[in-house]
Amino acid sequence: MNRKKLKKKWILALKIGAGSALAIFLAHLFSLQNAMGAGTITLLTLLTTKRGTIKLTAQRLATFVVTVLLCSLIYPLLHSDFVAFGVVIFFLVLVTEFTNTQATLSVNALIAMHFFTTTTYDAAFLWNETVLLLLGITIAIVFNMFNDYRATTVDLVQKVRDTDTKTLELLAQIVDYMKSQKTHTHLWKDLASLENELQDFLREAIEFQDNTFSTHPQYFVEYFHMRIRQYHVLHALHYEIRKIRTMPAQAAIIQEFLEVCCMKVFEHEKPRLQMEILSEIFAVMKREPMPETREEFESRALLYHILMDLEDVLNAKEQFIASLDPKALALYRSDTTKQVIPVEEAMTKAVF
């Protein structure tokens, strides 16, 4: 486990521990019954992101009303407390499943247990449970406001830079492979490893986005989505290249396209020139004389399919650029920290 992930886990544990303790302390201070429940509510709510906490809070309040109504109606009617509790939980599960609010079930079950332990359902008891809920989720919201955004931004920008560098290296290896067709290359193993890394980066970007109320961090989510899509295409390209027994003369055009053309595309530019060149290559290949042998025909067909894969890679890039909010790019133009450089400058060696 690297240092950054370890730091993140320490911060989460500290927030949950301190938040839960504070909730219980305040519940005792206000002389609330079932004071430990406030700590449990804080704990369960702090396990979500900031945006998730706000959404979960609204759901908790709505389903709390349902829980109170169910307990107030069912408990007095059934003589067996255990059966009554089971019936309440049964209906709560149905409600949360049909409303897609399963995350609230644990707290609602806790409230139902509090009803289980009392024989009165007067206004004082209901107010007590309401304050417990409000206290727990309020502390969770406050504690979830504290996040190391600067360090996370630095880390994600660095991951974007590293991904572009590795993509450059991968394409250089693909060109070399098309020239030499070395079977012992680690190219495809490296590609699979990078795909796994990108999945981790994407999860971090999504979590970062959900911990902010700005839409700007969506840049990172869209970026890693785009790279994953491109890597999937490159992975498929691997199998197509391996099927080519002898590289046709037209393969040199693709090699030059990868070596020269793509390396001039900056991260923030649409690959219009590259799409035009690719269209010209398609046109040239259509004008080529028909292959004379079956092997040449199969190799030419596979090469044509490789061009279509490269077109998919460029399309992924074009769609990514089109989806970007100009304000998101402007956000990174200001050098807010010595470690964070503008994204455009960081990506000057981007391939696609």
N, C-alpha and C positions, 0 to 999 in steps of 0.2 A: 504494500500500500504506500503510495507516494505521500509526500509531506502535505500537499494541498488537500487531498482527500481526508487525511488524518485530522488536519485542522478543521475541516468542515464538520466532521463527526464530533469533535470536541465542542465546537460552538453549539451544535444542535443539542448535545447532551447537557451542556451548561444552561441553555435557554429552557429546556424542558424541566430540568431539576429546579432551577431558580424560579421559573414561572409557576410550577406546581406548588412549591413551598410558599410562595407569596400568596397564591390563591387560598391555600388552607389557612394561612396566618390571618388574612383579611376576613375570611369566613368566621373564624373564631372571634376576631375583633368585633364583628358585627353581631355576634351571638347567634349565628345561624345553626340550625340543626343539620346533621349529616355534612359537617364541614369538609370532611375528606373528599366528598363528591366534587367540590369546586376544583380541587387539585387534579382529580381524574379527568374532568372536563377540559381543563387547561392542557393536560398532557395529550389527550386524544386530538385536540384541535391544533396543537403546535406541530404535529407530525406532517402537516400539509404546508404547501407554499403560501406566500402572502396572498396571491390571488385566490388560491384554493381556500384559504382561511375565510376570506370575505364571502365567497360563495357558500362555504359550509356553514357559516354563521347564519345566513338567511335560511338555509335549509333546516338548521337546528331549531330556530325559532318557530318555523312553520310546523315541523313535526312534533315539537314540544307541545303545542296546542292540541294536536291530535292525541298525543300520549296522555295528557291530562284528561281529555274527554273520555278516552277508552277506560282509563283507570277509575274515573269517577262513576262511570256507568256500569262497568262489569264487576268490580270488586264488591259493591254492596249487594249484587244480585246472586252471587254464587257463595255457597256456604263454605266450600273448601278453598282456602287461600291458595294452595298449590295449584289447583285446577284453574282458579281465576288468573293467577300469574301466567300460566301456560297459555290461556286463551288470549290474554293481552299481548303476549309476545307473538302469538300466531297472527293476530291482526296487524301488529306493528311490522312484522316481516312482509306481509302482503302489501301494506301501504308503501313501505320503502322500496319494494321491488317494482311496483307499478309506477311509482313516481321517480324512480332512479335516484333515490336518496339513501342508498345502503350505508353510506359513511356515517349517517346519524343514528344508526341502530344501536350502537354500543352505549351512547349517552342516554338514549330513550329507554333502554333496558335498565340503566342505572336509576333513572327517574321512577320507572315502574317498581323497582326494588324498594325505593323510599316509600312509595305508596303501600307496598306490601307490609312494611314494618309499622304502619300507623293505622289507627282506627277512626281517625277524624279527617275529613277532607274540607275543613273550613278555609276561610279566606287567608288566615295567618299561615297555614301550611302551604297553600298554593303560592303565596307571596314568597315564602322561604325557598321553595323550589325554583321559582322564577329568578330570584336574586342569585342563587347558586349558579344557575345557567349563565346569567348575564355576567357575573363576576368571572367565571371560568373563561368564557369566550373573549371578554374584554381584555383580560391579561394576555391571552394568546395573541390577540390582534396587536397589542402594544409590543410584545416581545418579537413578533414576526416582522416588525418594522426594522429591526436591527439586522442588517445584512452587509457583508463586505463587498459592496458593489464594485468598488474601484479595483480590488484584487481580482474579482471574477472577470471584469472587463479586460484587464491585462492578460489574464490567462486565456480567455477565448480568442482575443486578437492574436496571441502567440500561436494558438492552435490553428487559426486560419492561415497564418504565415507558414507554419510547419507543413500543413496540408498542401499548400500550393507548391512548396519546395519538393515535397515527396511526389507530387503529381508530375512535376517537371522531370524528376529522376525516373519515374515510371515510364513516361513517354520516350525518354532517351533509351531506356532499356528495350522498349517495344521496337523502336527503330533498329537497334542493334540486333535484336532477335530476328527481325525480318531480313536483315542482311546475312546473318550467320546461321540462324535456325539452330542455335545450340540447345540441345535437349537437357543439359544439366543446369540451366539457368534457374535462379531463385525468383525470377520475375513474378510468376503467377502466385507463388507462395507469399511473396511480399504484398501483392495486390489483395489477397484474401485477408492478410493481417491488417492492412490499412482499412479495409472495409469494416472490420470489427472495431478498430479504433474510432472510426467515424460514427459508428452507432453510439459509442460512449460519449463522444463529443456532442452528438445531437441531443442525447438525454440531458447533458449539462446545460446546453443552450436552451432547451425547453424549460428546465427548472429555473434558469436565470430569467427567462422571459416571464414566467409565472410569479417570480418574486419581485417584479416591478409593475408599475401601472402605466409605463410608457410603452408605445408600440415599437420604439426603436430597436430594442433587443431582438425583435423578430428577424432582423438582418442575419443574425448568427444561425437561427433555426432554418431560414430559407437557404442560406449558404451551404450548410452541411447536408440538407436535403438534396440540393443540387449535386454536390460532390458524390453522395451515395448513389444517386441515379447514374452519374457518369461512370462510376467505378463498376456498377452492375453491367453497363454496356461494354466496358473494357474487358471485363471478365468473360463475357460472351465472345468477344473478339478473339480471346486467347484460343478457344476451341476451334474457331474458324481458321486461324493462322496455322494451327497444328495440322489441319487437314490438307493444307497445301503441300504437295510433294515437291514441286519445283516452283520457285518464285517467278511469275511471268515478268516480262520487261516492264509492264505497267506498274509493277510494285514500286519501282523507283520514284514514280510520281507521288505515291502516298508517303513514302519515306521523306521526300523533300517537303511535302505538305506538313508533316509532323515536326520536322527539324526546323524549318524556317518560318512558315506561316503562323502556326499556332503560338510560337514563343513570342510573337509580337502583340498578343492580345492581353491588355491589362484587365484587371479584375472588374473594373467599373465600366468597361466598354462592351457594347454588343458586337458579336462576331460577324458583322455584316460582310466584311471583306472575305473572311474565311468561307462563309456560305456561298459567296459568288464564285470563289475559286473552286470550291467543291462542285458546284453546278457545272463549271467549265470542264472539270475532270470527268464528270459523268458524260458530258457531251462528246468529249474526245474519245472516251472508251467505246461509245456507241458507233463512232465513225471508224473504229479500228477494223481491219479485215477479220473475218471469222477464223477462229482457231482451227488448226489442221488436224490436231490429234485430240483424242478423248481426254487425256491427262491435261492438256493445255486448256481445253474447254472447261473442265472442272475447276482448275486453278483460277481461271478468269472469272468464273461465276462466284467463287468464294471471295475473290478480290473485290468484286462488285458489292457483295454483301458486307464486306468490311467497310467500304465507303459509306454504305447506308448506316452502319453502326456509328461511324465518325460523325455523320450528319445528326444522329440522335444525341451524341455528346454535345455538339454545338447548339442544338435546339434546347437542351437542358440549360445551357449557359444563357441563351437568349431569353428564355422564359424567366430565369432567375433575375436578370437585369431588369426586365420589364416589370417584375413584381416589386422592385425596390421603391421604397418611399424616399424621395430626394432628401427629406429631413433626416432620415436615418444615416445617409452618407455624410451629411453636414455635421452630424453629431460627432463623428470621428475625425473631422478635419481639425478641430481644436485640440491642441496637444495639452490635455488636462493633467497629464503626469509624464514624467520623463520616460517611463517605461512604455506608455501607450503612444504609438505613432499613428498618424492618419492611416486609415485602412487602404486608401488609394496608393500611398507610398509603400505600404507594407506589401502590396500585391503586385509590384511592378514586374515580377518574374512569373506571374501566373500564366498557366499554359492555355486553358480553355476559358 
